């Protein structure tokens, strides 16, 4: 991680030396200052792909704070410059962006269409099934595959039928494999929802622990998925407590502790850890 302060990092995003710009963007990971939004949006058009991607990732992790400005820029962007803004919007996981992604499924740039349709699936835009289905006829192979993945994310009877119809109409074996994978995922999701379980996609704990070193905000976001899913592993709850304590976010720490106490109601050993931690906060 870089030791650049905020102002130096922002200024260095415009430096002619790509190494300097890379150092600057790395130092802004986890930033929550609104003043960084405009410079980061500009960085999504950088000549270097690493800088563009990292800028979009940071903007996405800023969530609600950056959504409005991202939407404004997204509507006026074109071509490749629009791709990374699309990725940033997708990463915010804000449902307000759904209408803009619906429009973007018809964008001239295949990269924008691909991100747009994938986002509609991840955002559970069940009312936009027609827009997703339209992408099954896209001229770009990547967009078609993204549409299949999106339909799998929706996990409705209608979306599964669309995947099966697409599989039947296509001879390519790899495409059929993608369809099979999406159907399996959708059916697993349906089964989980029918049993009343929260359906949340989580990534390995080891990956998130490494993420803490480079992007604490993103790590917190991923740990929170475990809490949302009421996972019975105590490690995500413990790590969240530690991370929230470091930022003096006691309200969220208490929320996580209470969630853990509820989840581990039948596990005396695990529950005791969180009850003890809560008692110290009072």
Backbone as CSV, one residue per row, in Angstrom:
resi,resn,N_x,N_y,N_z,CA_x,CA_y,CA_z,C_x,C_y,C_z
1,UNK,0.834,-1.196,0.000,0.000,0.000,0.000,0.873,1.252,0.000
2,UNK,0.405,2.301,-0.680,1.142,3.544,-0.757,0.916,4.380,0.498
3,UNK,1.874,5.241,0.798,1.750,6.131,1.950,1.374,7.545,1.529
4,UNK,0.943,7.718,0.288,0.564,9.042,-0.187,-0.628,9.567,0.590
5,UNK,-0.614,10.879,0.904,-1.798,11.440,1.542,-2.844,11.726,0.468
6,UNK,-4.039,12.083,0.892,-5.170,12.220,-0.029,-4.898,13.206,-1.166
7,UNK,-4.435,14.402,-0.832,-4.227,15.429,-1.859,-3.154,15.035,-2.864
8,UNK,-2.078,14.436,-2.371,-1.011,14.002,-3.281,-1.522,12.907,-4.217
9,UNK,-2.332,11.992,-3.675,-2.871,10.897,-4.486,-3.778,11.441,-5.592
10,UNK,-4.636,12.378,-5.235,-5.543,12.970,-6.217,-4.757,13.682,-7.305
11,UNK,-3.778,14.466,-6.910,-2.962,15.197,-7.889,-2.180,14.252,-8.792
12,UNK,-1.685,13.165,-8.224,-0.859,12.224,-8.987,-1.661,11.374,-9.974
13,UNK,-2.971,11.389,-9.859,-3.796,10.671,-10.835,-3.657,11.277,-12.232
14,UNK,-3.180,12.501,-12.293,-3.006,13.182,-13.584,-1.555,13.214,-14.035
15,UNK,-0.691,12.517,-13.304,0.728,12.507,-13.647,0.974,11.775,-14.968
16,UNK,1.973,12.199,-15.703,2.297,11.575,-16.989,2.887,10.177,-16.833
17,UNK,3.475,9.899,-15.682,4.114,8.614,-15.427,3.076,7.611,-14.926
18,UNK,2.897,6.525,-15.670,1.884,5.539,-15.301,2.179,4.900,-13.944
19,UNK,3.453,4.754,-13.592,3.809,4.180,-12.290,3.315,5.072,-11.154
20,UNK,3.409,6.362,-11.372,2.948,7.321,-10.364,1.433,7.246,-10.236
21,UNK,0.751,7.101,-11.371,-0.714,7.021,-11.351,-1.171,5.725,-10.672
22,UNK,-0.438,4.631,-10.910,-0.777,3.357,-10.264,-0.623,3.467,-8.748
23,UNK,0.459,4.113,-8.316,0.673,4.297,-6.886,-0.444,5.155,-6.296
24,UNK,-0.855,6.165,-7.043,-1.902,7.070,-6.568,-3.239,6.351,-6.413
25,UNK,-3.585,5.548,-7.395,-4.888,4.863,-7.344,-4.904,3.830,-6.219
26,UNK,-3.778,3.180,-5.982,-3.700,2.200,-4.898,-3.873,2.867,-3.540
27,UNK,-3.385,4.083,-3.419,-3.464,4.788,-2.139,-4.879,5.281,-1.852
28,UNK,-5.746,5.266,-2.857,-7.114,5.741,-2.677,-8.102,4.607,-2.393
29,UNK,-7.610,3.385,-2.377,-8.474,2.245,-2.072,-9.074,2.415,-0.678
30,UNK,-10.387,2.278,-0.586,-11.068,2.404,0.692,-11.453,3.823,1.052
31,UNK,-11.180,4.769,0.164,-11.479,6.178,0.436,-12.988,6.411,0.516
32,UNK,-13.404,7.321,1.367,-14.834,7.644,1.503,-15.087,9.144,1.369
33,UNK,-14.120,9.846,0.847,-14.220,11.300,0.688,-14.896,11.628,-0.646
34,UNK,-15.970,12.398,-0.601,-16.708,12.763,-1.818,-15.833,13.518,-2.813
35,UNK,-14.821,14.193,-2.321,-13.939,14.951,-3.218,-13.163,14.040,-4.163
36,UNK,-13.141,12.758,-3.853,-12.400,11.825,-4.702,-13.238,11.336,-5.882
37,UNK,-14.541,11.549,-5.839,-15.423,10.972,-6.854,-15.103,11.457,-8.263
38,UNK,-15.035,12.757,-8.465,-14.758,13.302,-9.802,-13.398,12.853,-10.333
39,UNK,-12.323,12.973,-9.552,-11.016,12.508,-10.043,-11.013,11.011,-10.364
40,UNK,-11.721,10.219,-9.565,-11.783,8.782,-9.817,-12.569,8.481,-11.089
41,UNK,-13.637,9.206,-11.309,-14.411,9.023,-12.546,-13.528,9.340,-13.756
42,UNK,-12.757,10.400,-13.652,-11.831,10.745,-14.737,-10.811,9.626,-14.929
43,UNK,-10.399,9.003,-13.822,-9.400,7.927,-13.894,-9.948,6.673,-14.576
44,UNK,-11.267,6.537,-14.671,-11.829,5.381,-15.380,-11.583,5.471,-16.881
45,UNK,-11.053,6.600,-17.347,-10.715,6.747,-18.767,-9.193,6.767,-18.967
46,UNK,-8.447,6.404,-17.930,-6.986,6.405,-17.997,-6.492,5.488,-19.121
47,UNK,-5.323,5.780,-19.641,-4.737,4.951,-20.707,-4.384,3.558,-20.204
48,UNK,-4.143,3.432,-18.907,-3.736,2.158,-18.329,-4.949,1.394,-17.800
49,UNK,-5.078,0.136,-18.225,-6.241,-0.673,-17.844,-6.313,-0.907,-16.337
50,UNK,-5.154,-1.089,-15.694,-5.121,-1.334,-14.253,-5.673,-0.139,-13.484
51,UNK,-5.301,1.045,-13.911,-5.791,2.269,-13.258,-7.295,2.418,-13.472
52,UNK,-7.737,2.162,-14.709,-9.171,2.274,-15.011,-9.990,1.326,-14.136
53,UNK,-9.563,0.070,-14.085,-10.313,-0.934,-13.333,-10.339,-0.610,-11.841
54,UNK,-9.183,-0.242,-11.289,-9.106,0.048,-9.856,-9.954,1.278,-9.506
55,UNK,-9.960,2.268,-10.389,-10.778,3.460,-10.151,-12.255,3.090,-10.109
56,UNK,-12.675,2.235,-11.041,-14.077,1.799,-11.085,-14.424,0.987,-9.843
57,UNK,-13.496,0.144,-9.419,-13.721,-0.690,-8.238,-13.887,0.178,-6.988
58,UNK,-13.048,1.198,-6.853,-13.131,2.093,-5.693,-14.459,2.838,-5.701
59,UNK,-14.847,3.341,-6.860,-16.116,4.060,-6.970,-17.285,3.159,-6.601
60,UNK,-17.231,1.915,-7.051,-18.296,0.971,-6.737,-18.402,0.715,-5.251
61,UNK,-17.253,0.632,-4.573,-17.248,0.369,-3.137,-17.745,1.570,-2.338
62,UNK,-17.794,2.744,-2.960,-18.290,3.939,-2.276,-19.819,3.942,-2.211
63,UNK,-20.438,3.082,-3.007,-21.877,2.882,-2.917,-22.718,4.119,-3.127
64,UNK,-23.650,4.347,-2.228,-24.640,5.417,-2.342,-24.001,6.781,-2.564
65,UNK,-22.852,6.986,-1.963,-22.174,8.274,-2.070,-21.842,8.646,-3.511
66,UNK,-21.529,7.641,-4.327,-21.065,7.908,-5.687,-22.120,7.670,-6.760
67,UNK,-23.242,7.046,-6.419,-24.226,6.634,-7.423,-24.723,7.779,-8.297
68,UNK,-25.132,8.875,-7.673,-25.691,9.991,-8.433,-24.745,10.522,-9.491
69,UNK,-23.510,10.771,-9.107,-22.530,11.310,-10.049,-22.170,10.268,-11.121
70,UNK,-22.113,9.007,-10.723,-21.815,7.950,-11.685,-22.905,7.849,-12.748
71,UNK,-24.153,7.925,-12.322,-25.268,7.861,-13.269,-25.186,9.017,-14.256
72,UNK,-24.919,10.205,-13.720,-24.812,11.402,-14.573,-23.737,11.225,-15.638
73,UNK,-22.575,10.735,-15.244,-21.477,10.542,-16.186,-21.769,9.389,-17.152
74,UNK,-22.395,8.346,-16.626,-22.707,7.162,-17.425,-23.632,7.525,-18.591
75,UNK,-24.606,8.361,-18.330,-25.580,8.743,-19.365,-24.932,9.528,-20.505
76,UNK,-23.837,10.190,-20.211,-23.206,11.030,-21.226,-21.931,10.428,-21.813
77,UNK,-21.568,9.241,-21.345,-20.343,8.594,-21.836,-20.631,7.733,-23.060
78,UNK,-19.577,7.391,-23.779,-19.723,6.544,-24.970,-18.568,5.547,-25.057
79,UNK,-18.828,4.467,-25.772,-17.788,3.496,-26.081,-17.078,2.930,-24.875
80,UNK,-15.767,2.751,-25.010,-14.977,2.121,-23.957,-14.998,2.926,-22.664
81,UNK,-15.121,4.248,-22.770,-15.153,5.079,-21.562,-16.367,4.746,-20.696
82,UNK,-17.390,4.203,-21.336,-18.623,3.894,-20.614,-18.537,2.545,-19.895
83,UNK,-17.649,1.673,-20.361,-17.557,0.322,-19.796,-17.209,0.334,-18.313
84,UNK,-16.201,1.117,-17.962,-15.756,1.099,-16.572,-16.719,1.844,-15.661
85,UNK,-17.447,2.797,-16.213,-18.498,3.446,-15.431,-19.620,2.440,-15.172
86,UNK,-19.889,1.605,-16.169,-20.908,0.559,-16.008,-20.496,-0.406,-14.909
87,UNK,-19.228,-0.788,-14.917,-18.730,-1.699,-13.893,-18.845,-1.065,-12.505
88,UNK,-18.493,0.210,-12.402,-18.581,0.913,-11.116,-20.022,0.944,-10.626
89,UNK,-20.956,1.235,-11.519,-22.374,1.269,-11.147,-22.855,-0.103,-10.689
90,UNK,-22.422,-1.137,-11.377,-22.815,-2.503,-10.998,-22.318,-2.827,-9.594
91,UNK,-21.089,-2.410,-9.306,-20.485,-2.719,-8.010,-21.150,-1.984,-6.851
92,UNK,-21.865,-0.898,-7.117,-22.560,-0.193,-6.037,-23.715,-1.024,-5.490
93,UNK,-24.239,-1.952,-6.319,-25.361,-2.814,-5.943,-26.590,-2.007,-5.560
94,UNK,-26.723,-0.840,-6.155,-27.853,0.058,-5.880,-28.935,-0.158,-6.936
95,UNK,-30.136,-0.498,-6.508,-31.212,-0.810,-7.443,-31.683,0.404,-8.249
96,UNK,-31.282,1.598,-7.855,-31.640,2.789,-8.632,-31.005,2.789,-10.020
97,UNK,-29.972,1.980,-10.197,-29.277,1.973,-11.487,-29.958,1.045,-12.495
98,UNK,-30.941,0.264,-12.064,-31.585,-0.711,-12.952,-32.101,-0.087,-14.251
99,UNK,-32.861,1.014,-14.207,-33.369,1.591,-15.471,-32.258,1.971,-16.449
100,UNK,-31.131,2.394,-15.915,-30.016,2.811,-16.769,-29.345,1.595,-17.408
101,UNK,-29.328,0.498,-16.697,-28.778,-0.725,-17.270,-29.739,-1.326,-18.296
102,UNK,-31.026,-1.153,-18.090,-32.009,-1.610,-19.084,-31.748,-0.891,-20.404
103,UNK,-31.580,0.414,-20.339,-31.283,1.191,-21.553,-29.953,0.756,-22.159
104,UNK,-28.994,0.432,-21.298,-27.649,0.091,-21.764,-27.571,-1.273,-22.447
105,UNK,-28.605,-2.110,-22.307,-28.587,-3.391,-23.020,-28.675,-3.172,-24.529
106,UNK,-29.009,-1.948,-24.922,-29.056,-1.618,-26.347,-27.918,-0.708,-26.766
107,UNK,-26.914,-0.565,-25.923,-25.781,0.321,-26.203,-24.987,-0.172,-27.412
108,UNK,-24.324,0.747,-28.083,-23.539,0.393,-29.269,-22.298,-0.423,-28.904
109,UNK,-21.798,-0.245,-27.693,-20.579,-0.934,-27.272,-20.918,-2.277,-26.639
110,UNK,-20.329,-3.346,-27.142,-20.642,-4.687,-26.630,-20.234,-4.840,-25.180
111,UNK,-19.151,-4.172,-24.761,-18.686,-4.261,-23.393,-19.693,-3.675,-22.415
112,UNK,-20.303,-2.585,-22.814,-21.331,-1.954,-21.977,-22.554,-2.855,-21.890
113,UNK,-22.942,-3.442,-23.011,-24.108,-4.345,-23.019,-23.865,-5.542,-22.112
114,UNK,-22.657,-6.048,-22.152,-22.310,-7.229,-21.354,-22.414,-6.932,-19.857
115,UNK,-21.844,-5.826,-19.430,-21.909,-5.455,-18.021,-23.346,-5.157,-17.613
116,UNK,-24.085,-4.503,-18.501,-25.464,-4.110,-18.199,-26.362,-5.309,-17.936
117,UNK,-26.314,-6.283,-18.829,-27.198,-7.441,-18.656,-26.768,-8.276,-17.460
118,UNK,-25.477,-8.361,-17.229,-24.993,-9.106,-16.054,-25.473,-8.430,-14.775
119,UNK,-25.444,-7.106,-14.775,-25.877,-6.347,-13.601,-27.358,-6.552,-13.315
120,UNK,-28.164,-6.647,-14.360,-29.599,-6.843,-14.163,-29.879,-8.158,-13.444
121,UNK,-29.062,-9.153,-13.719,-29.218,-10.423,-13.014,-28.781,-10.304,-11.564
122,UNK,-27.631,-9.705,-11.342,-27.102,-9.578,-9.987,-27.994,-8.709,-9.117
123,UNK,-28.654,-7.729,-9.728,-29.538,-6.830,-8.982,-30.954,-7.386,-8.846
124,UNK,-31.139,-8.620,-9.321,-32.451,-9.274,-9.224,-33.564,-8.436,-9.855
125,UNK,-33.291,-7.957,-11.067,-34.266,-7.138,-11.791,-35.287,-8.041,-12.485
126,UNK,-36.120,-8.707,-11.697,-37.086,-9.680,-12.232,-38.124,-9.046,-13.154
127,UNK,-38.358,-7.758,-12.981,-39.335,-7.075,-13.843,-38.765,-6.757,-15.217
128,UNK,-37.475,-6.985,-15.392,-36.804,-6.645,-16.662,-36.414,-7.906,-17.433
129,UNK,-37.207,-8.943,-17.285,-36.907,-10.223,-17.944,-36.802,-10.063,-19.459
130,UNK,-37.672,-9.258,-20.052,-37.651,-9.072,-21.508,-36.346,-8.436,-21.976
131,UNK,-35.854,-7.478,-21.208,-34.598,-6.806,-21.576,-33.428,-7.771,-21.513
132,UNK,-33.443,-8.651,-20.516,-32.374,-9.649,-20.395,-32.480,-10.664,-21.525
133,UNK,-33.707,-11.130,-21.785,-33.932,-12.133,-22.826,-33.503,-11.613,-24.199
134,UNK,-33.693,-10.331,-24.428,-33.307,-9.723,-25.705,-31.824,-9.926,-25.984
135,UNK,-31.024,-9.951,-24.932,-29.573,-10.096,-25.080,-29.160,-11.501,-25.501
136,UNK,-30.098,-12.451,-25.442,-29.804,-13.800,-25.925,-29.629,-13.817,-27.441
137,UNK,-30.137,-12.775,-28.083,-30.017,-12.665,-29.540,-28.900,-11.717,-29.953
138,UNK,-28.108,-11.277,-28.984,-27.042,-10.316,-29.274,-26.007,-10.920,-30.223
139,UNK,-25.405,-10.074,-31.026,-24.387,-10.538,-31.984,-23.075,-10.903,-31.309
140,UNK,-22.886,-10.404,-30.093,-21.650,-10.685,-29.364,-21.830,-11.901,-28.472
141,UNK,-20.895,-12.822,-28.558,-20.969,-14.073,-27.804,-20.925,-13.818,-26.295
142,UNK,-20.074,-12.883,-25.889,-19.945,-12.572,-24.471,-21.226,-12.023,-23.871
143,UNK,-21.945,-11.239,-24.633,-23.218,-10.683,-24.165,-24.249,-11.792,-24.001
144,UNK,-24.264,-12.722,-24.942,-25.203,-13.857,-24.861,-24.940,-14.689,-23.613
145,UNK,-23.666,-14.945,-23.313,-23.320,-15.720,-22.132,-23.669,-14.955,-20.852
146,UNK,-23.472,-13.638,-20.889,-23.825,-12.817,-19.724,-25.331,-12.861,-19.476
147,UNK,-26.107,-12.917,-20.559,-27.559,-13.009,-20.442,-27.968,-14.335,-19.790
148,UNK,-27.283,-15.408,-20.176,-27.559,-16.718,-19.573,-27.263,-16.678,-18.077
149,UNK,-26.139,-16.078,-17.708,-25.780,-15.957,-16.293,-26.805,-15.119,-15.534
150,UNK,-27.259,-14.050,-16.164,-28.245,-13.169,-15.533,-29.563,-13.897,-15.301
151,UNK,-29.979,-14.681,-16.266,-31.218,-15.451,-16.127,-31.077,-16.474,-15.002
152,UNK,-29.888,-17.038,-14.874,-29.633,-17.970,-13.779,-29.709,-17.273,-12.435
153,UNK,-29.236,-16.030,-12.385,-29.306,-15.251,-11.140,-30.752,-14.982,-10.724
154,UNK,-31.611,-14.731,-11.710,-33.015,-14.432,-11.397,-33.710,-15.638,-10.771
155,UNK,-33.375,-16.823,-11.266,-33.882,-18.077,-10.689,-35.402,-18.140,-10.594
156,UNK,-36.083,-17.725,-11.643,-37.535,-17.876,-11.702,-37.863,-18.971,-12.710
157,UNK,-39.076,-19.469,-12.667,-39.480,-20.494,-13.646,-39.356,-19.959,-15.061
158,UNK,-39.710,-18.676,-15.225,-39.646,-18.055,-16.553,-38.202,-17.941,-17.050
159,UNK,-37.301,-17.541,-16.154,-35.908,-17.363,-16.574,-35.259,-18.716,-16.886
160,UNK,-35.606,-19.727,-16.126,-35.069,-21.070,-16.385,-35.556,-21.590,-17.732
161,UNK,-36.803,-21.329,-18.042,-37.349,-21.760,-19.336,-36.609,-21.088,-20.485
162,UNK,-36.294,-19.807,-20.316,-35.560,-19.080,-21.354,-34.164,-19.691,-21.553
163,UNK,-33.532,-20.089,-20.477,-32.212,-20.725,-20.586,-32.332,-22.053,-21.334
164,UNK,-33.345,-22.835,-20.985,-33.538,-24.129,-21.637,-33.833,-23.961,-23.124
165,UNK,-34.617,-22.953,-23.468,-34.929,-22.690,-24.881,-33.667,-22.289,-25.635
166,UNK,-32.837,-21.463,-24.991,-31.584,-21.026,-25.620,-30.632,-22.200,-25.799
167,UNK,-30.604,-23.080,-24.831,-29.748,-24.273,-24.905,-30.189,-25.166,-26.054
168,UNK,-31.467,-25.322,-26.220,-32.008,-26.174,-27.273,-31.719,-25.620,-28.659
169,UNK,-31.698,-24.285,-28.749,-31.516,-23.631,-30.053,-30.057,-23.503,-30.473
170,UNK,-29.136,-23.811,-29.574,-27.707,-23.616,-29.845,-26.974,-24.953,-29.927
171,UNK,-26.071,-25.075,-30.909,-25.311,-26.319,-31.094,-23.976,-26.320,-30.356
172,UNK,-23.469,-25.131,-30.035,-22.155,-25.039,-29.411,-22.145,-25.716,-28.039
173,UNK,-21.198,-26.637,-27.849,-21.145,-27.426,-26.615,-20.808,-26.572,-25.394
174,UNK,-19.907,-25.604,-25.574,-19.538,-24.744,-24.451,-20.725,-23.887,-24.007
175,UNK,-21.500,-23.448,-24.987,-22.683,-22.650,-24.660,-23.671,-23.500,-23.869
176,UNK,-23.845,-24.730,-24.318,-24.769,-25.624,-23.621,-24.300,-25.876,-22.183
177,UNK,-22.983,-25.990,-21.995,-22.435,-26.194,-20.653,-22.746,-24.984,-19.765
178,UNK,-22.620,-23.796,-20.352,-22.928,-22.581,-19.600,-24.393,-22.547,-19.204
179,UNK,-25.241,-23.008,-20.113,-26.671,-23.068,-19.829,-26.957,-24.054,-18.695
180,UNK,-26.321,-25.209,-18.755,-26.516,-26.216,-17.718,-26.093,-25.693,-16.352
181,UNK,-24.970,-24.992,-16.336,-24.453,-24.429,-15.087,-25.421,-23.387,-14.535
182,UNK,-25.960,-22.547,-15.419,-26.894,-21.496,-14.991,-28.193,-22.099,-14.466
183,UNK,-28.665,-23.171,-15.120,-29.894,-23.838,-14.679,-29.690,-24.460,-13.300
184,UNK,-28.550,-25.096,-13.122,-28.246,-25.723,-11.830,-28.197,-24.676,-10.718
185,UNK,-27.576,-23.543,-11.016,-27.490,-22.466,-10.039,-28.879,-21.922,-9.709
186,UNK,-29.699,-21.754,-10.745,-31.046,-21.220,-10.551,-31.903,-22.165,-9.716
187,UNK,-31.804,-23.442,-10.002,-32.606,-24.421,-9.263,-32.157,-24.510,-7.808
188,UNK,-30.859,-24.394,-7.571,-30.338,-24.395,-6.201,-30.849,-23.167,-5.457
189,UNK,-30.893,-22.058,-6.157,-31.387,-20.812,-5.564,-32.867,-20.925,-5.234
190,UNK,-33.626,-21.517,-6.152,-35.057,-21.701,-5.923,-35.308,-22.573,-4.696
191,UNK,-34.527,-23.632,-4.576,-34.680,-24.555,-3.453,-34.389,-23.844,-2.133
192,UNK,-33.356,-23.015,-2.142,-32.987,-22.282,-0.932,-34.083,-21.288,-0.550
193,UNK,-34.612,-20.594,-1.539,-35.667,-19.615,-1.266,-36.925,-20.297,-0.753
194,UNK,-37.233,-21.463,-1.297,-38.425,-22.207,-0.872,-38.322,-22.645,0.586
195,UNK,-37.092,-22.859,1.051,-36.886,-23.295,2.435,-36.751,-22.117,3.391
196,UNK,-36.854,-20.903,2.829,-36.789,-19.711,3.662,-35.397,-19.208,3.949
197,UNK,-34.401,-19.777,3.295,-33.022,-19.355,3.516,-32.701,-18.100,2.715
198,UNK,-31.835,-17.267,3.271,-31.378,-16.091,2.545,-30.407,-16.536,1.457
199,UNK,-30.630,-16.053,0.253,-29.770,-16.445,-0.864,-28.748,-15.344,-1.101
200,UNK,-27.550,-15.580,-0.644,-26.493,-14.583,-0.741,-25.228,-15.240,-1.256
201,UNK,-24.604,-14.607,-2.225,-23.367,-15.135,-2.789,-22.197,-14.675,-1.934
202,UNK,-21.436,-15.631,-1.398,-20.280,-15.287,-0.573,-19.014,-15.826,-1.218
203,UNK,-17.910,-15.159,-0.917,-16.616,-15.617,-1.424,-15.826,-16.187,-0.241
204,UNK,-14.792,-16.989,-0.498,-14.042,-17.631,0.585,-13.488,-16.642,1.608
205,UNK,-13.501,-17.036,2.864,-12.988,-16.200,3.939,-11.525,-15.829,3.715
206,UNK,-10.748,-16.776,3.215,-9.320,-16.510,2.992,-9.123,-15.371,1.999
207,UNK,-10.004,-15.313,0.995,-9.933,-14.246,-0.007,-10.255,-12.898,0.620
208,UNK,-11.267,-12.880,1.477,-11.663,-11.621,2.120,-10.578,-11.150,3.087
209,UNK,-9.971,-12.098,3.793,-8.904,-11.726,4.737,-7.757,-11.040,4.003
210,UNK,-7.414,-11.541,2.820,-6.377,-10.904,2.014,-6.845,-9.533,1.539
211,UNK,-8.122,-9.435,1.246,-8.718,-8.186,0.776,-8.593,-7.074,1.815
212,UNK,-8.593,-7.459,3.087,-8.477,-6.474,4.164,-7.193,-5.644,4.024
213,UNK,-6.160,-6.234,3.445,-4.866,-5.566,3.316,-4.894,-4.474,2.254
214,UNK,-5.791,-4.617,1.282,-5.793,-3.682,0.156,-7.078,-2.873,0.013
215,UNK,-8.191,-3.392,0.529,-9.465,-2.694,0.364,-10.405,-3.069,1.508
216,UNK,-10.293,-2.371,2.617,-11.080,-2.678,3.808,-12.574,-2.546,3.543
217,UNK,-12.959,-1.516,2.796,-14.378,-1.318,2.486,-14.970,-2.531,1.786
218,UNK,-14.234,-3.018,0.798,-14.698,-4.180,0.043,-14.764,-5.403,0.953
219,UNK,-13.782,-5.544,1.831,-13.758,-6.678,2.758,-14.982,-6.647,3.674
220,UNK,-15.292,-5.471,4.197,-16.468,-5.326,5.061,-17.729,-5.716,4.307
221,UNK,-17.811,-5.276,3.084,-18.973,-5.580,2.247,-19.131,-7.088,2.064
222,UNK,-18.012,-7.777,1.856,-18.063,-9.221,1.643,-18.361,-9.974,2.946
223,UNK,-17.805,-9.503,4.052,-18.115,-10.129,5.341,-19.603,-9.965,5.670
224,UNK,-20.148,-8.808,5.305,-21.553,-8.532,5.596,-22.477,-9.518,4.864
225,UNK,-22.013,-10.060,3.762,-22.830,-11.046,3.044,-23.024,-12.302,3.905
226,UNK,-22.004,-12.643,4.657,-22.107,-13.789,5.557,-23.149,-13.522,6.644
227,UNK,-23.161,-12.293,7.132,-24.139,-11.919,8.164,-25.548,-11.937,7.585
228,UNK,-25.685,-11.387,6.381,-26.985,-11.365,5.720,-27.524,-12.777,5.514
229,UNK,-26.623,-13.698,5.179,-27.022,-15.088,4.945,-27.170,-15.878,6.241
230,UNK,-26.862,-15.240,7.375,-26.931,-15.887,8.692,-26.082,-17.157,8.725
231,UNK,-24.878,-17.021,8.146,-23.949,-18.141,8.116,-23.532,-18.526,9.534
232,UNK,-23.299,-19.807,9.749,-22.957,-20.288,11.087,-21.453,-20.330,11.352
233,UNK,-20.689,-19.663,10.516,-19.262,-19.484,10.798,-19.126,-18.217,11.638
234,UNK,-18.382,-18.278,12.727,-18.272,-17.102,13.578,-17.191,-16.119,13.117
235,UNK,-16.268,-16.585,12.278,-15.155,-15.739,11.838,-15.603,-14.443,11.152
236,UNK,-16.577,-14.474,10.238,-16.989,-13.218,9.581,-17.521,-12.189,10.579
237,UNK,-18.276,-12.642,11.564,-18.822,-11.741,12.577,-17.689,-11.132,13.408
238,UNK,-16.723,-11.964,13.762,-15.593,-11.483,14.558,-14.770,-10.455,13.786
239,UNK,-14.506,-10.741,12.508,-13.714,-9.812,11.716,-14.447,-8.485,11.528
240,UNK,-15.757,-8.544,11.337,-16.533,-7.316,11.194,-16.475,-6.488,12.467
241,UNK,-16.580,-7.143,13.603,-16.492,-6.426,14.882,-15.160,-5.692,14.990
242,UNK,-14.085,-6.377,14.607,-12.752,-5.775,14.671,-12.643,-4.586,13.725
243,UNK,-13.121,-4.762,12.503,-13.012,-3.693,11.501,-13.880,-2.497,11.852
244,UNK,-15.070,-2.750,12.365,-15.930,-1.635,12.761,-15.362,-0.918,13.988
245,UNK,-14.727,-1.665,14.897,-14.118,-1.045,16.067,-12.985,-0.109,15.646
246,UNK,-12.206,-0.538,14.652,-11.079,0.271,14.185,-11.524,1.618,13.629
247,UNK,-12.746,1.648,13.083,-13.267,2.896,12.514,-14.241,3.590,13.462
248,UNK,-14.276,3.115,14.712,-15.165,3.693,15.730,-16.635,3.665,15.328
249,UNK,-16.997,2.661,14.526,-18.390,2.505,14.093,-19.083,1.543,15.062
250,UNK,-19.411,2.048,16.244,-19.963,1.202,17.300,-21.378,0.713,16.994
251,UNK,-22.147,1.521,16.275,-23.515,1.110,15.935,-23.512,-0.167,15.097
252,UNK,-22.639,-0.192,14.105,-22.570,-1.384,13.258,-21.952,-2.565,14.000
253,UNK,-21.029,-2.275,14.897,-20.441,-3.362,15.681,-21.516,-4.026,16.542
254,UNK,-22.340,-3.205,17.179,-23.415,-3.735,18.022,-24.413,-4.524,17.185
255,UNK,-24.707,-4.012,15.996,-25.645,-4.715,15.096,-25.135,-6.106,14.754
256,UNK,-23.851,-6.186,14.412,-23.247,-7.475,14.056,-23.220,-8.412,15.264
257,UNK,-22.896,-7.867,16.418,-22.862,-8.688,17.637,-24.244,-9.282,17.919
258,UNK,-25.265,-8.456,17.823,-26.624,-8.940,18.076,-27.046,-9.995,17.049
259,UNK,-26.610,-9.788,15.811,-26.918,-10.774,14.770,-26.245,-12.105,15.093
260,UNK,-25.000,-12.024,15.571,-24.256,-13.238,15.918,-24.902,-13.953,17.101
261,UNK,-25.313,-13.195,18.097,-25.957,-13.803,19.272,-27.216,-14.558,18.865
262,UNK,-27.941,-14.002,17.901,-29.157,-14.667,17.412,-28.810,-15.942,16.641
263,UNK,-27.811,-15.853,15.767,-27.416,-17.007,14.952,-26.872,-18.137,15.817
264,UNK,-26.101,-17.775,16.845,-25.462,-18.791,17.685,-26.217,-19.028,18.999
265,UNK,-27.516,-18.848,18.931,-28.346,-19.033,20.130,-28.194,-20.426,20.739
266,UNK,-27.956,-21.414,19.892,-27.840,-22.798,20.370,-26.391,-23.266,20.529
267,UNK,-25.462,-22.333,20.381,-24.047,-22.671,20.529,-23.469,-21.823,21.661
268,UNK,-23.422,-22.385,22.848,-23.027,-21.630,24.033,-21.642,-20.998,23.912
269,UNK,-20.694,-21.749,23.373,-19.324,-21.262,23.280,-19.215,-20.052,22.348
270,UNK,-19.787,-20.166,21.154,-19.711,-19.069,20.196,-20.527,-17.868,20.672
271,UNK,-21.706,-18.133,21.230,-22.576,-17.038,21.684,-21.915,-16.258,22.818
272,UNK,-21.224,-16.977,23.696,-20.596,-16.343,24.855,-19.571,-15.292,24.450
273,UNK,-18.835,-15.569,23.364,-17.823,-14.611,22.893,-18.481,-13.270,22.573
274,UNK,-19.583,-13.305,21.863,-20.242,-12.067,21.437,-20.993,-11.396,22.584
275,UNK,-21.538,-12.174,23.480,-22.203,-11.591,24.651,-21.187,-10.845,25.514
276,UNK,-19.996,-11.432,25.650,-18.931,-10.785,26.418,-18.497,-9.497,25.739
277,UNK,-18.393,-9.535,24.423,-17.976,-8.335,23.677,-19.025,-7.230,23.800
278,UNK,-20.284,-7.629,23.747,-21.373,-6.653,23.865,-21.378,-6.025,25.258
279,UNK,-21.144,-6.829,26.285,-21.139,-6.326,27.662,-20.064,-5.255,27.847
280,UNK,-18.923,-5.417,27.171,-17.835,-4.444,27.288,-18.176,-3.113,26.615
281,UNK,-19.108,-3.151,25.679,-19.488,-1.931,24.965,-20.508,-1.109,25.749
282,UNK,-21.159,-1.722,26.698,-22.202,-1.032,27.463,-21.601,-0.195,28.582
